């Protein structure tokens, strides 16, 4: 066999060896990507479950707000009446104090 045949055969062997190394690295990368994809899929499923739970809680909270709103309105009206009565009580106490001062004999 001539020398260039051996040279071509060596070059072919180097190319096959290089291609094998590149293919092995690519397979390793794909395996790592597959495990990352599986973890990402599990995380997305967990996130989806939490989102559904949050939506359910939000709906319950909005229903409770609708139930509580009449009570809040009643409380607001009661507080307005209480402020008027407090003002009136203060005014009466002031008047009683003035009358007491006027009626008491000072020494």
C-alpha positions, 0 to 999 in steps of 0.5 A: 500500500502506498503512503498516501493510503495510510495517510488517508486511513489515519485522517479517516480514523481521526475524523471518526474519533473526533465525530465520536467524541462530539456525538458523546458530548452531544448525548451527554448534553441531551441527557442533562437537558432531559433531566432539567426538562423533567424538573421544570415540568414537575415545577410547572405542575406544582405551580399550576396546582398552587395557582388553582388553589389561589384562584379558589381562595380568591373566589372564596374571599370575594364571596366573603367580602360580599357577605361582610359588606352589609355589616360594614355599612351598618357599622359605618352608620352606627359609628356616625350615630355614635359620633353624634351622641358623643358630641351631644354628651360632651355638650351636655357635660359642658352645660352641666359643668357650667350650671354646677359652677354657677350654682355652687357657692364659692368660698 
